[in-house]
Amino acid sequence: MTRALFLTMLFACPLPAGAHDGDCNAKQWRGFLGQTLVQLETGADLPLIFRVIYPDSQRDVAPDPARLNFEVDAADVIRDVHCG
């Protein structure tokens, strides 16, 4: 998997109550917190609906509770995993 795959829709919005773990089973992916995107690419069979949110990303107004989100910092280190 290439970094280009991670350049999906990078829009998000504030999470509604209860969306942090939601329908996307975010708890299962929390083991990647503190790891880089490269480690995620090589160590996981990612779901069909996911996105990476970069620090300068804008967020959309239509969150999807089934979509898995990986929030990363400027060094591509995963800092949060949630649904939305």
Biopython code that builds the backbone (N, CA, C, O; Angstrom):
import numpy as np
from Bio.PDB.StructureBuilder import StructureBuilder

atoms = [
    (1, "MET", "N", (0.844, -1.174, 0.000)),
    (1, "MET", "CA", (0.000, 0.000, 0.000)),
    (1, "MET", "C", (0.888, 1.236, 0.000)),
    (1, "MET", "O", (1.905, 1.273, 0.693)),
    (2, "THR", "N", (0.523, 2.207, -0.745)),
    (2, "THR", "CA", (1.345, 3.402, -0.838)),
    (2, "THR", "C", (0.744, 4.556, -0.060)),
    (2, "THR", "O", (-0.431, 4.543, 0.306)),
    (3, "ARG", "N", (1.578, 5.550, 0.180)),
    (3, "ARG", "CA", (1.114, 6.744, 0.889)),
    (3, "ARG", "C", (-0.033, 7.409, 0.129)),
    (3, "ARG", "O", (-0.899, 8.041, 0.734)),
    (4, "ALA", "N", (-0.036, 7.268, -1.182)),
    (4, "ALA", "CA", (-1.098, 7.878, -1.990)),
    (4, "ALA", "C", (-2.471, 7.391, -1.554)),
    (4, "ALA", "O", (-3.444, 8.142, -1.608)),
    (5, "LEU", "N", (-2.553, 6.152, -1.128)),
    (5, "LEU", "CA", (-3.827, 5.619, -0.662)),
    (5, "LEU", "C", (-4.324, 6.395, 0.549)),
    (5, "LEU", "O", (-5.529, 6.554, 0.742)),
    (6, "PHE", "N", (-3.392, 6.877, 1.363)),
    (6, "PHE", "CA", (-3.777, 7.633, 2.540)),
    (6, "PHE", "C", (-4.254, 9.037, 2.205)),
    (6, "PHE", "O", (-4.850, 9.708, 3.047)),
    (7, "LEU", "N", (-4.000, 9.480, 0.994)),
    (7, "LEU", "CA", (-4.427, 10.825, 0.610)),
    (7, "LEU", "C", (-5.861, 10.782, 0.111)),
    (7, "LEU", "O", (-6.174, 11.263, -0.979)),
    (8, "THR", "N", (-6.729, 10.195, 0.933)),
    (8, "THR", "CA", (-8.150, 10.119, 0.642)),
    (8, "THR", "C", (-8.817, 11.383, 1.128)),
    (8, "THR", "O", (-8.139, 12.350, 1.475)),
    (9, "MET", "N", (-10.103, 11.389, 1.158)),
    (9, "MET", "CA", (-10.813, 12.582, 1.625)),
    (9, "MET", "C", (-10.317, 12.943, 3.019)),
    (9, "MET", "O", (-10.483, 12.171, 3.964)),
    (10, "LEU", "N", (-9.723, 14.092, 3.142)),
    (10, "LEU", "CA", (-9.121, 14.511, 4.393)),
    (10, "LEU", "C", (-9.947, 15.602, 5.060)),
    (10, "LEU", "O", (-9.407, 16.576, 5.587)),
    (11, "PHE", "N", (-11.228, 15.429, 5.031)),
    (11, "PHE", "CA", (-12.128, 16.390, 5.643)),
    (11, "PHE", "C", (-12.799, 15.706, 6.824)),
    (11, "PHE", "O", (-13.115, 14.518, 6.750)),
    (12, "ALA", "N", (-13.017, 16.424, 7.895)),
    (12, "ALA", "CA", (-13.673, 15.869, 9.066)),
    (12, "ALA", "C", (-14.371, 16.988, 9.805)),
    (12, "ALA", "O", (-14.278, 18.152, 9.416)),
    (13, "CYS", "N", (-15.070, 16.637, 10.868)),
    (13, "CYS", "CA", (-15.723, 17.640, 11.688)),
    (13, "CYS", "C", (-15.650, 17.194, 13.134)),
    (13, "CYS", "O", (-15.234, 16.068, 13.406)),
    (14, "PRO", "N", (-16.042, 18.042, 14.065)),
    (14, "PRO", "CA", (-16.039, 17.610, 15.459)),
    (14, "PRO", "C", (-16.889, 16.353, 15.611)),
    (14, "PRO", "O", (-17.942, 16.227, 14.987)),
    (15, "LEU", "N", (-16.433, 15.443, 16.428)),
    (15, "LEU", "CA", (-17.118, 14.168, 16.582)),
    (15, "LEU", "C", (-18.389, 14.306, 17.401)),
    (15, "LEU", "O", (-18.389, 14.972, 18.436)),
    (16, "PRO", "N", (-19.476, 13.684, 16.950)),
    (16, "PRO", "CA", (-20.669, 13.666, 17.781)),
    (16, "PRO", "C", (-20.442, 12.785, 18.995)),
    (16, "PRO", "O", (-19.544, 11.943, 18.996)),
    (17, "ALA", "N", (-21.247, 12.973, 20.025)),
    (17, "ALA", "CA", (-21.094, 12.183, 21.252)),
    (17, "ALA", "C", (-21.139, 10.695, 20.930)),
    (17, "ALA", "O", (-21.987, 10.249, 20.157)),
    (18, "GLY", "N", (-20.237, 9.937, 21.512)),
    (18, "GLY", "CA", (-20.201, 8.488, 21.329)),
    (18, "GLY", "C", (-19.537, 8.020, 20.054)),
    (18, "GLY", "O", (-19.480, 6.816, 19.804)),
    (19, "ALA", "N", (-19.038, 8.924, 19.244)),
    (19, "ALA", "CA", (-18.476, 8.523, 17.951)),
    (19, "ALA", "C", (-17.052, 8.024, 18.052)),
    (19, "ALA", "O", (-16.530, 7.473, 17.083)),
    (20, "HIS", "N", (-16.411, 8.196, 19.180)),
    (20, "HIS", "CA", (-14.995, 7.857, 19.261)),
    (20, "HIS", "C", (-14.731, 6.388, 18.950)),
    (20, "HIS", "O", (-13.765, 6.080, 18.252)),
    (21, "ASP", "N", (-15.551, 5.481, 19.441)),
    (21, "ASP", "CA", (-15.365, 4.055, 19.150)),
    (21, "ASP", "C", (-16.353, 3.558, 18.102)),
    (21, "ASP", "O", (-15.995, 2.710, 17.285)),
    (22, "GLY", "N", (-17.535, 4.041, 18.101)),
    (22, "GLY", "CA", (-18.576, 3.835, 17.094)),
    (22, "GLY", "C", (-18.611, 2.525, 16.344)),
    (22, "GLY", "O", (-18.099, 1.502, 16.800)),
    (23, "ASP", "N", (-19.226, 2.587, 15.187)),
    (23, "ASP", "CA", (-19.463, 1.408, 14.358)),
    (23, "ASP", "C", (-18.225, 0.913, 13.630)),
    (23, "ASP", "O", (-18.246, -0.178, 13.059)),
    (24, "CYS", "N", (-17.155, 1.682, 13.636)),
    (24, "CYS", "CA", (-15.958, 1.299, 12.871)),
    (24, "CYS", "C", (-15.014, 0.408, 13.674)),
    (24, "CYS", "O", (-13.984, -0.021, 13.153)),
    (25, "ASN", "N", (-15.346, 0.127, 14.924)),
    (25, "ASN", "CA", (-14.531, -0.731, 15.780)),
    (25, "ASN", "C", (-13.141, -0.135, 16.017)),
    (25, "ASN", "O", (-12.130, -0.822, 15.876)),
    (26, "ALA", "N", (-13.105, 1.145, 16.376)),
    (26, "ALA", "CA", (-11.841, 1.861, 16.574)),
    (26, "ALA", "C", (-10.962, 1.221, 17.643)),
    (26, "ALA", "O", (-9.736, 1.274, 17.539)),
    (27, "LYS", "N", (-11.556, 0.624, 18.658)),
    (27, "LYS", "CA", (-10.761, 0.003, 19.734)),
    (27, "LYS", "C", (-9.771, -1.013, 19.181)),
    (27, "LYS", "O", (-8.651, -1.129, 19.677)),
    (28, "GLN", "N", (-10.175, -1.731, 18.176)),
    (28, "GLN", "CA", (-9.328, -2.765, 17.560)),
    (28, "GLN", "C", (-8.052, -2.162, 16.971)),
    (28, "GLN", "O", (-7.042, -2.857, 16.863)),
    (29, "TRP", "N", (-8.079, -0.893, 16.593)),
    (29, "TRP", "CA", (-6.962, -0.242, 15.917)),
    (29, "TRP", "C", (-6.097, 0.593, 16.843)),
    (29, "TRP", "O", (-5.101, 1.163, 16.397)),
    (30, "ARG", "N", (-6.445, 0.682, 18.106)),
    (30, "ARG", "CA", (-5.694, 1.530, 19.031)),
    (30, "ARG", "C", (-4.262, 1.042, 19.269)),
    (30, "ARG", "O", (-3.432, 1.803, 19.767)),
    (31, "GLY", "N", (-3.967, -0.180, 18.930)),
    (31, "GLY", "CA", (-2.612, -0.703, 19.054)),
    (31, "GLY", "C", (-1.617, 0.026, 18.156)),
    (31, "GLY", "O", (-0.407, -0.088, 18.351)),
    (32, "PHE", "N", (-2.118, 0.771, 17.176)),
    (32, "PHE", "CA", (-1.249, 1.518, 16.275)),
    (32, "PHE", "C", (-0.940, 2.922, 16.781)),
    (32, "PHE", "O", (-0.172, 3.642, 16.143)),
    (33, "LEU", "N", (-1.514, 3.329, 17.903)),
    (33, "LEU", "CA", (-1.197, 4.643, 18.466)),
    (33, "LEU", "C", (0.305, 4.731, 18.746)),
    (33, "LEU", "O", (0.891, 3.815, 19.322)),
    (34, "GLY", "N", (0.914, 5.831, 18.337)),
    (34, "GLY", "CA", (2.343, 6.021, 18.526)),
    (34, "GLY", "C", (3.199, 5.414, 17.427)),
    (34, "GLY", "O", (4.414, 5.609, 17.417)),
    (35, "GLN", "N", (2.587, 4.680, 16.500)),
    (35, "GLN", "CA", (3.326, 4.105, 15.380)),
    (35, "GLN", "C", (3.170, 5.008, 14.155)),
    (35, "GLN", "O", (2.318, 5.896, 14.131)),
    (36, "THR", "N", (3.986, 4.774, 13.158)),
    (36, "THR", "CA", (3.930, 5.595, 11.953)),
    (36, "THR", "C", (2.963, 4.993, 10.930)),
    (36, "THR", "O", (2.539, 3.843, 11.051)),
    (37, "LEU", "N", (2.630, 5.797, 9.928)),
    (37, "LEU", "CA", (1.777, 5.294, 8.854)),
    (37, "LEU", "C", (2.418, 4.127, 8.129)),
    (37, "LEU", "O", (1.721, 3.215, 7.684)),
    (38, "VAL", "N", (3.731, 4.142, 8.004)),
    (38, "VAL", "CA", (4.432, 3.034, 7.348)),
    (38, "VAL", "C", (4.180, 1.734, 8.111)),
    (38, "VAL", "O", (3.949, 0.690, 7.501)),
    (39, "GLN", "N", (4.223, 1.796, 9.435)),
    (39, "GLN", "CA", (3.964, 0.605, 10.236)),
    (39, "GLN", "C", (2.520, 0.146, 10.062)),
    (39, "GLN", "O", (2.248, -1.055, 10.028)),
    (40, "LEU", "N", (1.608, 1.084, 9.953)),
    (40, "LEU", "CA", (0.206, 0.736, 9.725)),
    (40, "LEU", "C", (0.043, 0.069, 8.361)),
    (40, "LEU", "O", (-0.654, -0.939, 8.239)),
    (41, "GLU", "N", (0.678, 0.626, 7.349)),
    (41, "GLU", "CA", (0.584, 0.072, 5.997)),
    (41, "GLU", "C", (1.086, -1.361, 5.927)),
    (41, "GLU", "O", (0.500, -2.195, 5.236)),
    (42, "THR", "N", (2.164, -1.650, 6.638)),
    (42, "THR", "CA", (2.771, -2.980, 6.542)),
    (42, "THR", "C", (2.200, -3.964, 7.546)),
    (42, "THR", "O", (2.387, -5.172, 7.399)),
    (43, "GLY", "N", (1.505, -3.467, 8.568)),
    (43, "GLY", "CA", (1.071, -4.366, 9.631)),
    (43, "GLY", "C", (-0.413, -4.551, 9.775)),
    (43, "GLY", "O", (-0.861, -5.098, 10.783)),
    (44, "ALA", "N", (-1.206, -4.113, 8.799)),
    (44, "ALA", "CA", (-2.644, -4.198, 8.990)),
    (44, "ALA", "C", (-3.380, -4.431, 7.684)),
    (44, "ALA", "O", (-2.951, -4.003, 6.613)),
    (45, "ASP", "N", (-4.501, -5.125, 7.808)),
    (45, "ASP", "CA", (-5.428, -5.282, 6.699)),
    (45, "ASP", "C", (-6.513, -4.237, 6.940)),
    (45, "ASP", "O", (-7.494, -4.492, 7.638)),
    (46, "LEU", "N", (-6.324, -3.058, 6.352)),
    (46, "LEU", "CA", (-7.190, -1.916, 6.628)),
    (46, "LEU", "C", (-8.606, -2.131, 6.115)),
    (46, "LEU", "O", (-8.811, -2.809, 5.108)),
    (47, "PRO", "N", (-9.586, -1.552, 6.809)),
    (47, "PRO", "CA", (-10.969, -1.660, 6.344)),
    (47, "PRO", "C", (-11.164, -0.878, 5.049)),
    (47, "PRO", "O", (-10.312, -0.078, 4.665)),
    (48, "LEU", "N", (-12.278, -1.112, 4.388)),
    (48, "LEU", "CA", (-12.552, -0.425, 3.136)),
    (48, "LEU", "C", (-12.793, 1.069, 3.341)),
    (48, "LEU", "O", (-12.433, 1.878, 2.485)),
    (49, "ILE", "N", (-13.397, 1.437, 4.463)),
    (49, "ILE", "CA", (-13.711, 2.846, 4.711)),
    (49, "ILE", "C", (-12.814, 3.360, 5.822)),
    (49, "ILE", "O", (-13.038, 3.074, 6.998)),
    (50, "PHE", "N", (-11.794, 4.122, 5.441)),
    (50, "PHE", "CA", (-10.898, 4.739, 6.408)),
    (50, "PHE", "C", (-10.311, 5.999, 5.804)),
    (50, "PHE", "O", (-10.385, 6.215, 4.594)),
    (51, "ARG", "N", (-9.734, 6.821, 6.646)),
    (51, "ARG", "CA", (-9.019, 8.001, 6.163)),
    (51, "ARG", "C", (-7.945, 8.371, 7.162)),
    (51, "ARG", "O", (-7.981, 7.978, 8.328)),
    (52, "VAL", "N", (-6.998, 9.130, 6.676)),
    (52, "VAL", "CA", (-5.939, 9.679, 7.516)),
    (52, "VAL", "C", (-6.181, 11.175, 7.586)),
    (52, "VAL", "O", (-6.382, 11.834, 6.566)),
    (53, "ILE", "N", (-6.159, 11.700, 8.798)),
    (53, "ILE", "CA", (-6.371, 13.128, 9.006)),
    (53, "ILE", "C", (-5.041, 13.735, 9.428)),
    (53, "ILE", "O", (-4.499, 13.416, 10.487)),
    (54, "TYR", "N", (-4.531, 14.612, 8.580)),
    (54, "TYR", "CA", (-3.265, 15.287, 8.841)),
    (54, "TYR", "C", (-3.521, 16.566, 9.635)),
    (54, "TYR", "O", (-4.644, 17.069, 9.635)),
    (55, "PRO", "N", (-2.500, 17.104, 10.315)),
    (55, "PRO", "CA", (-2.690, 18.288, 11.164)),
    (55, "PRO", "C", (-3.322, 19.479, 10.449)),
    (55, "PRO", "O", (-4.072, 20.235, 11.067)),
    (56, "ASP", "N", (-3.039, 19.659, 9.175)),
    (56, "ASP", "CA", (-3.579, 20.807, 8.453)),
    (56, "ASP", "C", (-4.812, 20.471, 7.619)),
    (56, "ASP", "O", (-5.226, 21.266, 6.775)),
    (57, "SER", "N", (-5.397, 19.301, 7.849)),
    (57, "SER", "CA", (-6.572, 18.879, 7.088)),
    (57, "SER", "C", (-7.812, 19.648, 7.525)),
    (57, "SER", "O", (-7.986, 19.967, 8.702)),
    (58, "GLN", "N", (-8.660, 19.936, 6.556)),
    (58, "GLN", "CA", (-9.963, 20.480, 6.878)),
    (58, "GLN", "C", (-10.886, 19.310, 7.147)),
    (58, "GLN", "O", (-10.600, 18.178, 6.757)),
    (59, "ARG", "N", (-11.981, 19.582, 7.805)),
    (59, "ARG", "CA", (-12.892, 18.499, 8.195)),
    (59, "ARG", "C", (-14.250, 18.677, 7.544)),
    (59, "ARG", "O", (-14.736, 19.801, 7.410)),
    (60, "ASP", "N", (-14.866, 17.576, 7.138)),
    (60, "ASP", "CA", (-16.151, 17.662, 6.455)),
    (60, "ASP", "C", (-17.304, 17.783, 7.448)),
    (60, "ASP", "O", (-17.117, 17.687, 8.661)),
    (61, "VAL", "N", (-18.481, 17.993, 6.910)),
    (61, "VAL", "CA", (-19.656, 18.178, 7.761)),
    (61, "VAL", "C", (-20.529, 16.937, 7.801)),
    (61, "VAL", "O", (-21.607, 16.971, 8.394)),
    (62, "ALA", "N", (-20.102, 15.854, 7.194)),
    (62, "ALA", "CA", (-20.897, 14.627, 7.153)),
    (62, "ALA", "C", (-20.092, 13.450, 7.699)),
    (62, "ALA", "O", (-19.610, 12.628, 6.920)),
    (63, "PRO", "N", (-19.936, 13.351, 9.021)),
    (63, "PRO", "CA", (-19.190, 12.217, 9.559)),
    (63, "PRO", "C", (-19.903, 10.900, 9.261)),
    (63, "PRO", "O", (-21.129, 10.853, 9.153)),
    (64, "ASP", "N", (-19.128, 9.850, 9.133)),
    (64, "ASP", "CA", (-19.654, 8.521, 8.860)),
    (64, "ASP", "C", (-19.249, 7.623, 10.021)),
    (64, "ASP", "O", (-18.061, 7.344, 10.179)),
    (65, "PRO", "N", (-20.195, 7.158, 10.845)),
    (65, "PRO", "CA", (-19.840, 6.341, 12.001)),
    (65, "PRO", "C", (-19.152, 5.026, 11.636)),
    (65, "PRO", "O", (-18.530, 4.396, 12.491)),
    (66, "ALA", "N", (-19.259, 4.611, 10.380)),
    (66, "ALA", "CA", (-18.607, 3.373, 9.941)),
    (66, "ALA", "C", (-17.190, 3.618, 9.433)),
    (66, "ALA", "O", (-16.461, 2.662, 9.165)),
    (67, "ARG", "N", (-16.786, 4.885, 9.296)),
    (67, "ARG", "CA", (-15.457, 5.206, 8.763)),
    (67, "ARG", "C", (-14.438, 5.278, 9.896)),
    (67, "ARG", "O", (-14.667, 5.934, 10.912)),
    (68, "LEU", "N", (-13.325, 4.601, 9.710)),
    (68, "LEU", "CA", (-12.220, 4.614, 10.663)),
    (68, "LEU", "C", (-11.292, 5.772, 10.325)),
    (68, "LEU", "O", (-10.912, 5.944, 9.167)),
    (69, "ASN", "N", (-10.927, 6.562, 11.319)),
    (69, "ASN", "CA", (-10.054, 7.724, 11.132)),
    (69, "ASN", "C", (-8.761, 7.538, 11.913)),
    (69, "ASN", "O", (-8.776, 7.160, 13.085)),
    (70, "PHE", "N", (-7.655, 7.807, 11.255)),
    (70, "PHE", "CA", (-6.349, 7.831, 11.896)),
    (70, "PHE", "C", (-5.879, 9.277, 11.871)),
    (70, "PHE", "O", (-5.633, 9.825, 10.797)),
    (71, "GLU", "N", (-5.750, 9.903, 13.039)),
    (71, "GLU", "CA", (-5.217, 11.265, 13.093)),
    (71, "GLU", "C", (-3.721, 11.160, 13.327)),
    (71, "GLU", "O", (-3.271, 10.466, 14.238)),
    (72, "VAL", "N", (-2.947, 11.862, 12.490)),
    (72, "VAL", "CA", (-1.495, 11.806, 12.576)),
    (72, "VAL", "C", (-0.924, 13.195, 12.820)),
    (72, "VAL", "O", (-1.576, 14.209, 12.571)),
    (73, "ASP", "N", (0.317, 13.215, 13.318)),
    (73, "ASP", "CA", (1.011, 14.490, 13.510)),
    (73, "ASP", "C", (1.873, 14.779, 12.287)),
    (73, "ASP", "O", (1.819, 14.047, 11.299)),
    (74, "ALA", "N", (2.656, 15.830, 12.351)),
    (74, "ALA", "CA", (3.484, 16.245, 11.217)),
    (74, "ALA", "C", (4.526, 15.201, 10.826)),
    (74, "ALA", "O", (5.017, 15.217, 9.697)),
    (75, "ALA", "N", (4.870, 14.296, 11.735)),
    (75, "ALA", "CA", (5.851, 13.247, 11.454)),
    (75, "ALA", "C", (5.189, 11.939, 11.028)),
    (75, "ALA", "O", (5.845, 10.899, 10.986)),
    (76, "ASP", "N", (3.885, 11.986, 10.712)),
    (76, "ASP", "CA", (3.107, 10.803, 10.306)),
    (76, "ASP", "C", (2.994, 9.764, 11.418)),
    (76, "ASP", "O", (2.865, 8.574, 11.134)),
    (77, "VAL", "N", (3.041, 10.189, 12.663)),
    (77, "VAL", "CA", (2.840, 9.302, 13.800)),
    (77, "VAL", "C", (1.350, 9.345, 14.170)),
    (77, "VAL", "O", (0.772, 10.426, 14.287)),
    (78, "ILE", "N", (0.743, 8.196, 14.351)),
    (78, "ILE", "CA", (-0.671, 8.103, 14.656)),
    (78, "ILE", "C", (-0.907, 8.550, 16.098)),
    (78, "ILE", "O", (-0.360, 7.970, 17.037)),
    (79, "ARG", "N", (-1.728, 9.590, 16.261)),
    (79, "ARG", "CA", (-1.988, 10.177, 17.579)),
    (79, "ARG", "C", (-3.378, 9.888, 18.091)),
    (79, "ARG", "O", (-3.622, 10.002, 19.292)),
    (80, "ASP", "N", (-4.324, 9.508, 17.196)),
    (80, "ASP", "CA", (-5.676, 9.169, 17.625)),
    (80, "ASP", "C", (-6.301, 8.271, 16.576)),
    (80, "ASP", "O", (-5.990, 8.356, 15.388)),
    (81, "VAL", "N", (-7.190, 7.407, 17.046)),
    (81, "VAL", "CA", (-7.960, 6.515, 16.182)),
    (81, "VAL", "C", (-9.407, 6.629, 16.635)),
    (81, "VAL", "O", (-9.717, 6.420, 17.807)),
    (82, "HIS", "N", (-10.295, 6.963, 15.697)),
    (82, "HIS", "CA", (-11.713, 7.107, 16.059)),
    (82, "HIS", "C", (-12.597, 6.928, 14.836)),
    (82, "HIS", "O", (-12.125, 6.890, 13.700)),
    (83, "CYS", "N", (-13.881, 6.821, 15.098)),
    (83, "CYS", "CA", (-14.879, 6.717, 14.038)),
    (83, "CYS", "C", (-15.388, 8.102, 13.685)),
    (83, "CYS", "O", (-15.347, 9.021, 14.502)),
    (84, "GLY", "N", (-15.861, 8.237, 12.474)),
    (84, "GLY", "CA", (-16.499, 9.507, 12.116)),
    (84, "GLY", "C", (-16.316, 9.883, 10.675)),
    (84, "GLY", "O", (-16.802, 10.928, 10.243)),
]
sb = StructureBuilder()
sb.init_structure("model")
sb.init_model(0)
sb.init_chain("A")
sb.init_seg("    ")
for serial, (resi, resn, name, xyz) in enumerate(atoms, 1):
    if name == "N":
        sb.init_residue(resn, " ", resi, " ")
    sb.init_atom(name, np.array(xyz, "f"), 0.0, 1.0, " ", f" {name:<3s}", serial, name[0])
structure = sb.get_structure()
